[in-house]
Amino acid sequence: MGAQPVDRSSALPLWAQLQADLVRRLEGGEFQRAFPGEHALVAEYGVSRHTVREALRRLRADGVVVAERGRAPRLAEPAEIEQPLGALYSLFASVEAAGQRQRSIVRALDVRADGVVSSRLGLEESTPLLHLERLRLADEEPLALDRVWLPADVAAPLLAADFAHTGLYGELMARCGIRPTGGHERIRAVVPTDAERELLAVEPGVAAFAIDRLASHGRRPLEWRRTLVRGDRFAVLAQFSARAGYELSVAAEPAVRKRGARRARPAAAGRRA
């Protein structure tokens, strides 16, 4: 198929022409083996590196290509990890089900007090909480940053667990004789902070899913979890039918924002846990 020359007399910016032509070539089946790097595109189209970088930035923003620090641009692949709606899921199990090797880098495992989290769990602010923070890897690439809090009077035996290669809920059942039976989540799209981008190995402008989970055992709150998942490696699936309806609803984000601005977030519905 090949490249089409840019038209320097056109009112359309060069980067936009380059972007459009790369999309045309992609849709035509080019670049199946490898996506060309910046230098190759500069030489092929006869444009500046700035023009190429802007075109690639737009392609990344649209989810067409992926560019990570120290690596050449490559075609974006479909999300690798899927989370079903309407079921109490485990990220560990989801990674394993996708046929990928799951590993975690444990960044914190201790007992501490957190007044904000305690209130979410319906506890006094000074209540000791077991805190676990992990960087989750799938096939040795960063997938998620996971932070979990549980009442220490229930979860203290987890301090002896090795969470590098195991899931929380399995260890919670084996060591503490308890596991979540339900709860609710809120999922929203966010732009990670600089520190979070560094941990997740994503470029600026790449969004992520922020998942807040309050899990319970019976009527007792058991777990507060905040997970930040790379948007390019994670997908949310919804089930629907004529009888049960749709499991996903959208509601306004309760936050202070500028006049005239609108923002929405996906929220749990039905038997979402």
PASEBA-1860 file (N, C-alpha, C; in nm, 3 decimals):
! residues 273
1> MGAQPVDR> 0.084/-0.120/0.000/0.000/0.000/0.000/0.088/0.125/0.000 ~ 0.179/0.137/0.094/0.275/0.246/0.093/0.221/0.379/0.141 ~ 0.314/0.473/0.158/0.279/0.605/0.210/0.233/0.697/0.099 ~ 0.137/0.783/0.130/0.095/0.890/0.040/0.168/1.018/0.079 ~ 0.223/1.091/-0.017/0.297/1.213/0.017/0.207/1.316/0.085 ~ 0.265/1.392/0.176/0.189/1.498/0.240/0.176/1.615/0.143 ~ 0.069/1.691/0.157/0.041/1.806/0.071/0.073/1.933/0.150 ~ 0.186/1.995/0.121/0.229/2.111/0.196/0.148/2.237/0.162
9> SSALPLWA> 0.067/2.232/0.056/-0.019/2.345/0.024/-0.157/2.335/0.089 ~ -0.183/2.222/0.154/-0.312/2.201/0.217/-0.322/2.278/0.348 ~ -0.446/2.317/0.382/-0.469/2.384/0.510/-0.464/2.285/0.626 ~ -0.470/2.155/0.594/-0.466/2.052/0.699/-0.323/2.039/0.749 ~ -0.301/2.047/0.881/-0.165/2.036/0.934/-0.097/1.907/0.889 ~ 0.035/1.913/0.878/0.110/1.796/0.834/0.091/1.678/0.927 ~ 0.087/1.704/1.058/0.069/1.593/1.151/-0.065/1.524/1.130 ~ -0.170/1.602/1.096/-0.302/1.545/1.073/-0.304/1.462/0.945
17> QLQADLVR> -0.234/1.510/0.843/-0.223/1.432/0.720/-0.149/1.300/0.745 ~ -0.042/1.309/0.823/0.034/1.188/0.856/-0.049/1.093/0.938 ~ -0.120/1.144/1.035/-0.208/1.060/1.117/-0.311/0.988/1.031 ~ -0.377/1.062/0.943/-0.481/1.004/0.858/-0.423/0.897/0.766 ~ -0.303/0.922/0.714/-0.245/0.823/0.622/-0.201/0.698/0.696 ~ -0.150/0.715/0.818/-0.113/0.597/0.896/-0.236/0.514/0.932 ~ -0.347/0.580/0.964/-0.472/0.506/0.991/-0.516/0.433/0.865 ~ -0.505/0.498/0.749/-0.542/0.432/0.623/-0.458/0.307/0.600
25> RLEGGEFQ> -0.330/0.317/0.623/-0.241/0.204/0.602/-0.268/0.092/0.703 ~ -0.297/0.131/0.827/-0.331/0.031/0.927/-0.457/-0.044/0.891 ~ -0.560/0.030/0.847/-0.686/-0.033/0.808/-0.668/-0.122/0.685 ~ -0.565/-0.091/0.604/-0.538/-0.172/0.487/-0.455/-0.295/0.516 ~ -0.414/-0.313/0.642/-0.343/-0.435/0.680/-0.192/-0.421/0.686 ~ -0.139/-0.299/0.670/0.006/-0.281/0.682/0.049/-0.289/0.829 ~ 0.178/-0.300/0.848/0.240/-0.296/0.981/0.197/-0.414/1.069 ~ 0.160/-0.526/1.010/0.123/-0.641/1.091/0.242/-0.697/1.167
33> RAFPGEHA> 0.359/-0.689/1.106/0.478/-0.743/1.172/0.536/-0.643/1.271 ~ 0.544/-0.517/1.233/0.600/-0.415/1.321/0.556/-0.277/1.273 ~ 0.538/-0.187/1.368/0.503/-0.049/1.337/0.632/0.031/1.323 ~ 0.645/0.117/1.221/0.770/0.189/1.202/0.799/0.287/1.314 ~ 0.925/0.307/1.344/0.966/0.402/1.445/0.969/0.544/1.394 ~ 1.002/0.637/1.482/1.000/0.779/1.446/1.093/0.810/1.330 ~ 1.217/0.761/1.336/1.315/0.792/1.233/1.270/0.739/1.097 ~ 1.213/0.620/1.095/1.167/0.562/0.969/1.054/0.645/0.909
41> LVAEYGVS> 0.963/0.695/0.993/0.852/0.776/0.944/0.901/0.912/0.894 ~ 0.999/0.970/0.962/1.057/1.097/0.916/1.114/1.081/0.776 ~ 1.189/0.973/0.755/1.250/0.949/0.623/1.145/0.916/0.517 ~ 1.046/0.839/0.554/0.946/0.794/0.455/0.856/0.908/0.409 ~ 0.817/0.996/0.501/0.723/1.103/0.466/0.792/1.237/0.440 ~ 0.919/1.249/0.472/0.990/1.374/0.448/0.940/1.488/0.535 ~ 0.907/1.457/0.659/0.857/1.559/0.752/0.950/1.563/0.873 ~ 0.927/1.661/0.959/1.011/1.676/1.077/0.975/1.572/1.184
49> RHTVREAL> 1.067/1.554/1.277/1.042/1.461/1.387/0.928/1.513/1.475 ~ 0.917/1.646/1.487/0.807/1.704/1.564/0.672/1.665/1.504 ~ 0.663/1.669/1.371/0.538/1.631/1.303/0.505/1.484/1.330 ~ 0.607/1.399/1.321/0.585/1.256/1.346/0.540/1.233/1.489 ~ 0.605/1.300/1.582/0.571/1.280/1.724/0.428/1.324/1.751 ~ 0.383/1.435/1.690/0.246/1.481/1.712/0.145/1.382/1.654 ~ 0.175/1.328/1.535/0.086/1.228/1.475/0.078/1.103/1.562 ~ 0.192/1.060/1.614/0.194/0.941/1.700/0.123/0.969/1.832
57> RRLRADGV> 0.138/1.092/1.883/0.068/1.127/2.007/-0.083/1.116/1.989 ~ -0.131/1.162/1.874/-0.275/1.153/1.846/-0.319/1.008/1.830 ~ -0.236/0.928/1.767/-0.269/0.786/1.751/-0.271/0.715/1.886 ~ -0.180/0.753/1.976/-0.180/0.695/2.110/-0.306/0.736/2.186 ~ -0.343/0.863/2.173/-0.462/0.911/2.243/-0.587/0.840/2.195 ~ -0.589/0.800/2.068/-0.703/0.727/2.013/-0.695/0.577/2.039 ~ -0.587/0.533/2.103/-0.573/0.391/2.133/-0.530/0.306/2.015 ~ -0.475/0.370/1.910/-0.436/0.295/1.791/-0.299/0.233/1.806
65> VVAERGRA> -0.205/0.309/1.864/-0.071/0.258/1.887/-0.035/0.276/2.033 ~ 0.066/0.204/2.077/0.117/0.213/2.212/0.264/0.248/2.203 ~ 0.307/0.346/2.283/0.448/0.383/2.288/0.489/0.394/2.434 ~ 0.582/0.312/2.476/0.630/0.313/2.613/0.775/0.359/2.616 ~ 0.816/0.409/2.731/0.950/0.464/2.746/1.056/0.359/2.710 ~ 1.146/0.397/2.619/1.254/0.307/2.582/1.216/0.202/2.481 ~ 1.092/0.205/2.428/1.048/0.105/2.332/0.989/0.173/2.211 ~ 1.005/0.110/2.094/0.950/0.167/1.971/0.798/0.158/1.972
73> PRLAEPAE> 0.728/0.250/1.901/0.582/0.241/1.893/0.539/0.105/1.836 ~ 0.424/0.057/1.882/0.371/-0.069/1.830/0.219/-0.061/1.827 ~ 0.160/-0.149/1.748/0.015/-0.151/1.738/-0.047/-0.185/1.872 ~ -0.152/-0.113/1.906/-0.225/-0.144/2.029/-0.300/-0.274/2.011 ~ -0.295/-0.357/2.111/-0.366/-0.484/2.108/-0.495/-0.472/2.189 ~ -0.591/-0.560/2.164/-0.713/-0.558/2.245/-0.679/-0.575/2.392 ~ -0.762/-0.519/2.478/-0.739/-0.532/2.622/-0.720/-0.679/2.658 ~ -0.618/-0.705/2.741/-0.580/-0.843/2.770/-0.655/-0.903/2.887
81> IEQPLGAL> -0.693/-0.821/2.984/-0.759/-0.869/3.105/-0.902/-0.818/3.104 ~ -0.997/-0.906/3.129/-1.138/-0.869/3.128/-1.201/-0.892/3.264 ~ -1.279/-0.794/3.308/-1.352/-0.806/3.434/-1.500/-0.817/3.404 ~ -1.566/-0.924/3.448/-1.711/-0.935/3.426/-1.788/-0.851/3.526 ~ -1.894/-0.790/3.480/-1.984/-0.720/3.571/-2.081/-0.821/3.632 ~ -2.131/-0.790/3.750/-2.231/-0.877/3.813/-2.171/-0.997/3.881 ~ -2.038/-0.997/3.906/-1.975/-1.110/3.973/-1.864/-1.058/4.062 ~ -1.841/-1.125/4.173/-1.731/-1.090/4.261/-1.604/-1.151/4.201
89> YSLFASVE> -1.519/-1.067/4.146/-1.405/-1.119/4.071/-1.275/-1.098/4.147 ~ -1.174/-1.172/4.106/-1.039/-1.157/4.159/-0.948/-1.122/4.043 ~ -0.870/-1.014/4.056/-0.778/-0.976/3.949/-0.676/-1.087/3.927 ~ -0.633/-1.152/4.036/-0.541/-1.265/4.024/-0.600/-1.372/3.933 ~ -0.728/-1.408/3.958/-0.794/-1.511/3.879/-0.815/-1.466/3.735 ~ -0.844/-1.336/3.714/-0.867/-1.285/3.579/-0.739/-1.293/3.496 ~ -0.626/-1.263/3.557/-0.498/-1.272/3.486/-0.468/-1.417/3.451 ~ -0.487/-1.506/3.548/-0.463/-1.648/3.524/-0.555/-1.701/3.414
97> AAGQRQRS> -0.683/-1.657/3.415/-0.778/-1.704/3.315/-0.740/-1.657/3.176 ~ -0.668/-1.545/3.165/-0.624/-1.494/3.036/-0.499/-1.567/2.987 ~ -0.453/-1.666/3.063/-0.336/-1.744/3.023/-0.204/-1.672/3.046 ~ -0.203/-1.573/3.135/-0.082/-1.497/3.162/-0.028/-1.528/3.301 ~ 0.101/-1.509/3.315/0.165/-1.535/3.444/0.144/-1.414/3.534 ~ 0.092/-1.438/3.652/0.063/-1.332/3.748/0.172/-1.325/3.853 ~ 0.218/-1.204/3.879/0.316/-1.182/3.985/0.292/-1.044/4.044 ~ 0.323/-1.029/4.171/0.306/-0.899/4.236/0.435/-0.857/4.304
105> IVRALDVR> 0.461/-0.728/4.303/0.568/-0.669/4.382/0.502/-0.606/4.503 ~ 0.527/-0.661/4.621/0.464/-0.612/4.743/0.536/-0.486/4.789 ~ 0.466/-0.375/4.790/0.523/-0.247/4.829/0.498/-0.215/4.976 ~ 0.394/-0.275/5.033/0.364/-0.254/5.175/0.278/-0.368/5.226 ~ 0.307/-0.416/5.346/0.224/-0.515/5.415/0.245/-0.492/5.564 ~ 0.152/-0.423/5.627/0.169/-0.387/5.767/0.032/-0.357/5.830 ~ 0.036/-0.320/5.957/-0.085/-0.278/6.028/-0.071/-0.130/6.060 ~ -0.175/-0.054/6.028/-0.172/0.090/6.050/-0.313/0.141/6.073
113> ADGVVSSR> -0.324/0.265/6.116/-0.455/0.329/6.133/-0.477/0.426/6.018 ~ -0.601/0.431/5.970/-0.639/0.525/5.865/-0.784/0.564/5.890 ~ -0.804/0.687/5.938/-0.937/0.729/5.977/-1.037/0.729/5.864 ~ -0.992/0.769/5.744/-1.083/0.775/5.629/-1.129/0.635/5.590 ~ -1.036/0.541/5.581/-1.071/0.404/5.544/-1.156/0.340/5.653 ~ -1.120/0.362/5.777/-1.198/0.304/5.888/-1.344/0.347/5.882 ~ -1.367/0.475/5.850/-1.506/0.522/5.840/-1.579/0.453/5.727 ~ -1.509/0.423/5.619/-1.572/0.352/5.508/-1.607/0.209/5.546
121> LGLEESTP> -1.531/0.153/5.639/-1.558/0.018/5.687/-1.651/0.018/5.808 ~ -1.700/0.135/5.847/-1.790/0.144/5.961/-1.722/0.122/6.093 ~ -1.593/0.157/6.102/-1.515/0.135/6.223/-1.471/0.268/6.283 ~ -1.426/0.265/6.407/-1.369/0.384/6.468/-1.240/0.422/6.396 ~ -1.210/0.553/6.395/-1.097/0.602/6.317/-0.964/0.544/6.360 ~ -0.951/0.507/6.488/-0.822/0.454/6.538/-0.810/0.303/6.525 ~ -0.908/0.237/6.463/-0.906/0.092/6.451/-0.785/0.045/6.370 ~ -0.707/-0.050/6.420/-0.594/-0.102/6.341/-0.642/-0.173/6.215
129> LLHLERLR> -0.576/-0.144/6.104/-0.612/-0.203/5.975/-0.490/-0.270/5.914 ~ -0.512/-0.387/5.855/-0.407/-0.448/5.776/-0.406/-0.380/5.639 ~ -0.290/-0.334/5.597/-0.276/-0.264/5.470/-0.182/-0.341/5.379 ~ -0.227/-0.365/5.257/-0.147/-0.435/5.156/-0.146/-0.352/5.029 ~ -0.027/-0.320/4.981/-0.011/-0.248/4.855/0.077/-0.330/4.763 ~ 0.028/-0.353/4.642/0.101/-0.435/4.546/0.102/-0.370/4.409 ~ 0.212/-0.387/4.336/0.217/-0.358/4.193/0.193/-0.489/4.122 ~ 0.080/-0.500/4.052/0.042/-0.626/3.989/0.102/-0.634/3.849
137> LADEEPLA> 0.165/-0.747/3.818/0.226/-0.770/3.688/0.155/-0.885/3.616 ~ 0.141/-0.873/3.486/0.089/-0.981/3.402/0.191/-1.005/3.293 ~ 0.244/-1.128/3.287/0.354/-1.159/3.196/0.468/-1.058/3.210 ~ 0.497/-1.023/3.335/0.609/-0.936/3.373/0.594/-0.791/3.329 ~ 0.476/-0.752/3.281/0.451/-0.611/3.249/0.353/-0.554/3.350 ~ 0.374/-0.431/3.397/0.283/-0.371/3.495/0.139/-0.368/3.445 ~ 0.047/-0.405/3.532/-0.095/-0.406/3.499/-0.174/-0.314/3.591 ~ -0.148/-0.320/3.723/-0.231/-0.247/3.817/-0.153/-0.215/3.944
145> LDRVWLPA> -0.195/-0.108/4.008/-0.148/-0.072/4.141/-0.264/-0.093/4.236 ~ -0.248/-0.183/4.331/-0.357/-0.232/4.415/-0.330/-0.198/4.561 ~ -0.426/-0.129/4.626/-0.414/-0.095/4.768/-0.535/-0.149/4.841 ~ -0.513/-0.227/4.948/-0.620/-0.295/5.019/-0.609/-0.269/5.169 ~ -0.725/-0.250/5.234/-0.730/-0.236/5.379/-0.837/-0.332/5.433 ~ -0.805/-0.404/5.542/-0.898/-0.494/5.609/-0.883/-0.477/5.759 ~ -0.988/-0.501/5.839/-0.975/-0.492/5.986/-0.868/-0.589/6.034 ~ -0.773/-0.540/6.114/-0.662/-0.624/6.158/-0.708/-0.736/6.250
153> DVAAPLLA> -0.818/-0.718/6.323/-0.863/-0.824/6.413/-0.907/-0.948/6.336 ~ -0.940/-0.931/6.209/-0.979/-1.043/6.124/-0.862/-1.089/6.037 ~ -0.786/-0.992/5.983/-0.690/-1.023/5.876/-0.545/-1.030/5.922 ~ -0.515/-1.017/6.051/-0.376/-1.018/6.097/-0.295/-1.139/6.050 ~ -0.353/-1.261/6.040/-0.273/-1.374/5.990/-0.216/-1.354/5.850 ~ -0.270/-1.259/5.773/-0.219/-1.234/5.638/-0.079/-1.174/5.639 ~ -0.033/-1.124/5.754/0.101/-1.067/5.762/0.208/-1.171/5.730 ~ 0.175/-1.298/5.745/0.272/-1.404/5.717/0.261/-1.457/5.575
161> ADFAHTGL> 0.170/-1.404/5.495/0.148/-1.455/5.360/0.248/-1.393/5.262 ~ 0.280/-1.469/5.158/0.365/-1.421/5.049/0.275/-1.385/4.931 ~ 0.251/-1.256/4.912/0.159/-1.213/4.808/0.225/-1.190/4.673 ~ 0.347/-1.235/4.659/0.414/-1.220/4.530/0.351/-1.309/4.423 ~ 0.298/-1.424/4.464/0.246/-1.520/4.367/0.110/-1.576/4.407 ~ 0.035/-1.504/4.487/-0.094/-1.557/4.530/-0.196/-1.446/4.537 ~ -0.325/-1.484/4.538/-0.432/-1.387/4.545/-0.476/-1.362/4.688 ~ -0.534/-1.247/4.711/-0.575/-1.209/4.846/-0.686/-1.298/4.899
169> YGELMARC> -0.789/-1.322/4.818/-0.906/-1.392/4.869/-0.877/-1.536/4.905 ~ -0.788/-1.601/4.829/-0.750/-1.738/4.863/-0.677/-1.743/4.996 ~ -0.584/-1.649/5.017/-0.511/-1.644/5.143/-0.603/-1.605/5.259 ~ -0.698/-1.516/5.232/-0.791/-1.474/5.337/-0.875/-1.591/5.385 ~ -0.916/-1.675/5.292/-0.995/-1.792/5.329/-0.909/-1.896/5.400 ~ -0.790/-1.921/5.347/-0.704/-2.026/5.404/-0.653/-1.990/5.543 ~ -0.617/-1.864/5.566/-0.554/-1.824/5.691/-0.652/-1.765/5.793 ~ -0.763/-1.708/5.743/-0.855/-1.638/5.834/-0.994/-1.700/5.835
177> GIRPTGGH> -1.020/-1.796/5.744/-1.149/-1.863/5.740/-1.264/-1.774/5.698 ~ -1.236/-1.673/5.616/-1.340/-1.579/5.575/-1.306/-1.525/5.437 ~ -1.409/-1.487/5.364/-1.387/-1.422/5.235/-1.509/-1.337/5.202 ~ -1.497/-1.238/5.114/-1.611/-1.154/5.081/-1.725/-1.234/5.020 ~ -1.847/-1.194/5.053/-1.966/-1.256/4.994/-2.043/-1.157/4.907 ~ -2.004/-1.032/4.908/-2.072/-0.933/4.826/-2.009/-0.797/4.845 ~ -2.074/-0.694/4.795/-2.022/-0.559/4.807/-2.059/-0.475/4.686 ~ -1.989/-0.365/4.669/-2.014/-0.283/4.552/-1.885/-0.214/4.510
185> ERIRAVVP> -1.882/-0.167/4.384/-1.766/-0.101/4.328/-1.807/0.025/4.253 ~ -1.712/0.114/4.238/-1.726/0.229/4.150/-1.606/0.228/4.056 ~ -1.633/0.238/3.927/-1.527/0.237/3.826/-1.532/0.369/3.750 ~ -1.417/0.434/3.739/-1.411/0.560/3.665/-1.278/0.571/3.593 ~ -1.275/0.650/3.488/-1.152/0.673/3.412/-1.076/0.790/3.473 ~ -0.946/0.774/3.492/-0.862/0.880/3.550/-0.731/0.888/3.472 ~ -0.663/1.000/3.487/-0.526/1.015/3.437/-0.432/0.994/3.554 ~ -0.346/0.894/3.550/-0.258/0.866/3.664/-0.165/0.983/3.696
193> TDAERELL> -0.122/0.989/3.821/-0.022/1.088/3.860/0.113/1.049/3.800 ~ 0.210/1.140/3.809/0.344/1.110/3.757/0.402/0.985/3.823 ~ 0.386/0.974/3.956/0.441/0.859/4.028/0.371/0.730/3.985 ~ 0.238/0.737/3.965/0.164/0.618/3.923/0.199/0.578/3.781 ~ 0.219/0.677/3.693/0.260/0.647/3.555/0.394/0.576/3.554 ~ 0.485/0.621/3.642/0.616/0.559/3.648/0.605/0.412/3.689 ~ 0.521/0.384/3.788/0.504/0.246/3.833/0.437/0.159/3.728 ~ 0.336/0.216/3.659/0.260/0.139/3.561/0.325/0.137/3.423
201> AVEPGVAA> 0.432/0.215/3.405/0.507/0.219/3.279/0.420/0.262/3.162 ~ 0.343/0.371/3.182/0.261/0.425/3.074/0.304/0.568/3.045 ~ 0.278/0.611/2.922/0.314/0.745/2.879/0.212/0.847/2.927 ~ 0.251/0.975/2.935/0.154/1.080/2.972/0.034/1.079/2.877 ~ -0.084/1.101/2.933/-0.205/1.105/2.853/-0.276/0.973/2.841 ~ -0.212/0.862/2.883/-0.278/0.732/2.880/-0.363/0.718/3.006 ~ -0.491/0.693/2.987/-0.584/0.686/3.099/-0.578/0.550/3.168 ~ -0.637/0.545/3.285/-0.644/0.421/3.362/-0.783/0.409/3.423
209> FAIDRLAS> -0.818/0.289/3.464/-0.939/0.266/3.541/-0.907/0.277/3.689 ~ -0.983/0.356/3.762/-0.975/0.359/3.907/-1.095/0.282/3.960 ~ -1.070/0.177/4.035/-1.175/0.089/4.085/-1.174/0.094/4.237 ~ -1.280/0.146/4.295/-1.297/0.148/4.441/-1.395/0.038/4.479 ~ -1.353/-0.051/4.567/-1.436/-0.164/4.608/-1.458/-0.164/4.758 ~ -1.582/-0.178/4.800/-1.616/-0.204/4.939/-1.680/-0.342/4.942 ~ -1.606/-0.439/4.995/-1.653/-0.577/5.001/-1.696/-0.609/5.143 ~ -1.790/-0.701/5.154/-1.844/-0.736/5.286/-1.853/-0.887/5.300
217> HGRRPLEW> -1.859/-0.929/5.425/-1.890/-1.068/5.458/-2.022/-1.066/5.533 ~ -2.126/-1.113/5.468/-2.259/-1.097/5.524/-2.293/-0.948/5.528 ~ -2.325/-0.899/5.646/-2.357/-0.757/5.660/-2.240/-0.674/5.711 ~ -2.129/-0.739/5.738/-2.013/-0.668/5.795/-1.917/-0.626/5.686 ~ -1.884/-0.495/5.675/-1.781/-0.453/5.580/-1.649/-0.522/5.612 ~ -1.584/-0.574/5.509/-1.463/-0.653/5.529/-1.341/-0.593/5.461 ~ -1.358/-0.530/5.346/-1.244/-0.486/5.266/-1.274/-0.353/5.198 ~ -1.178/-0.262/5.206/-1.181/-0.143/5.121/-1.060/-0.151/5.030
225> RRTLVRGD> -1.083/-0.141/4.899/-0.976/-0.158/4.802/-0.982/-0.047/4.699 ~ -0.866/0.004/4.665/-0.854/0.100/4.555/-0.751/0.046/4.457 ~ -0.794/0.021/4.334/-0.708/-0.037/4.232/-0.700/0.058/4.113 ~ -0.579/0.081/4.065/-0.558/0.160/3.945/-0.506/0.066/3.837 ~ -0.584/0.049/3.729/-0.552/-0.048/3.626/-0.524/0.023/3.494 ~ -0.420/-0.019/3.425/-0.389/0.038/3.294/-0.507/0.020/3.199 ~ -0.551/0.131/3.138/-0.665/0.124/3.048/-0.637/0.048/2.920 ~ -0.510/0.036/2.880/-0.478/-0.034/2.756/-0.464/-0.185/2.775
233> RFAVLAQF> -0.480/-0.233/2.900/-0.466/-0.376/2.924/-0.586/-0.435/2.997 ~ -0.694/-0.359/3.006/-0.805/-0.400/3.091/-0.936/-0.360/3.026 ~ -1.037/-0.447/3.034/-1.169/-0.418/2.978/-1.277/-0.461/3.076 ~ -1.390/-0.393/3.072/-1.505/-0.426/3.156/-1.615/-0.480/3.067 ~ -1.670/-0.596/3.103/-1.775/-0.660/3.023/-1.908/-0.652/3.095 ~ -2.014/-0.626/3.020/-2.148/-0.621/3.077/-2.235/-0.728/3.014 ~ -2.320/-0.789/3.094/-2.418/-0.886/3.046/-2.556/-0.818/3.041 ~ -2.636/-0.852/2.941/-2.770/-0.796/2.935/-2.865/-0.899/2.873
241> SARAGYEL> -2.991/-0.887/2.911/-3.094/-0.974/2.857/-3.228/-0.904/2.871 ~ -3.329/-0.957/2.800/-3.463/-0.898/2.807/-3.521/-0.910/2.948 ~ -3.484/-1.017/3.018/-3.540/-1.039/3.152/-3.466/-0.959/3.258 ~ -3.334/-0.967/3.258/-3.257/-0.905/3.364/-3.218/-0.761/3.335 ~ -3.227/-0.720/3.209/-3.187/-0.586/3.173/-3.036/-0.575/3.163 ~ -2.986/-0.453/3.174/-2.844/-0.425/3.158/-2.780/-0.405/3.294 ~ -2.661/-0.463/3.315/-2.597/-0.462/3.445/-2.514/-0.336/3.472 ~ -2.502/-0.247/3.372/-2.417/-0.130/3.387/-2.501/-0.004/3.374
249> SVAAEPAV> -2.486/0.089/3.469/-2.557/0.216/3.461/-2.456/0.329/3.465 ~ -2.498/0.448/3.424/-2.412/0.565/3.422/-2.479/0.675/3.502 ~ -2.404/0.736/3.593/-2.458/0.842/3.678/-2.359/0.956/3.684 ~ -2.407/1.074/3.722/-2.320/1.190/3.730/-2.218/1.174/3.841 ~ -2.096/1.221/3.818/-1.991/1.216/3.919/-2.016/1.324/4.023 ~ -2.031/1.291/4.150/-2.055/1.392/4.252/-1.927/1.464/4.290 ~ -1.889/1.564/4.211/-1.765/1.636/4.238/-1.781/1.782/4.199 ~ -1.700/1.868/4.260/-1.702/2.009/4.227/-1.632/2.027/4.093
257> RKRGARRA> -1.692/2.098/4.000/-1.632/2.120/3.869/-1.672/2.256/3.815 ~ -1.607/2.297/3.711/-1.631/2.428/3.655/-1.772/2.437/3.597 ~ -1.826/2.558/3.597/-1.960/2.579/3.544/-1.963/2.540/3.397 ~ -2.065/2.463/3.363/-2.083/2.421/3.225/-2.015/2.291/3.191 ~ -1.921/2.249/3.276/-1.851/2.123/3.248/-1.937/2.007/3.290 ~ -1.927/1.896/3.216/-2.003/1.776/3.249/-1.909/1.658/3.254 ~ -1.942/1.570/3.344/-1.860/1.449/3.356/-1.949/1.338/3.406 ~ -1.926/1.216/3.358/-2.006/1.102/3.402/-1.915/0.988/3.439
265> RPAAAGRR> -1.965/0.897/3.518/-1.887/0.780/3.557/-1.975/0.656/3.549 ~ -1.915/0.538/3.519/-1.990/0.414/3.528/-2.008/0.377/3.674 ~ -2.126/0.327/3.709/-2.153/0.289/3.848/-2.212/0.151/3.853 ~ -2.200/0.087/3.969/-2.251/-0.049/3.986/-2.403/-0.049/3.979 ~ -2.457/-0.158/3.930/-2.603/-0.171/3.923/-2.640/-0.315/3.945 ~ -2.767/-0.340/3.979/-2.816/-0.476/3.997/-2.738/-0.548/4.103 ~ -2.688/-0.667/4.070/-2.617/-0.748/4.168/-2.466/-0.731/4.157 ~ -2.423/-0.618/4.107/-2.279/-0.588/4.093/-2.209/-0.601/4.227
273> A> -2.091/-0.670/4.229/-2.017/-0.687/4.354/-1.869/-0.666/4.333
END
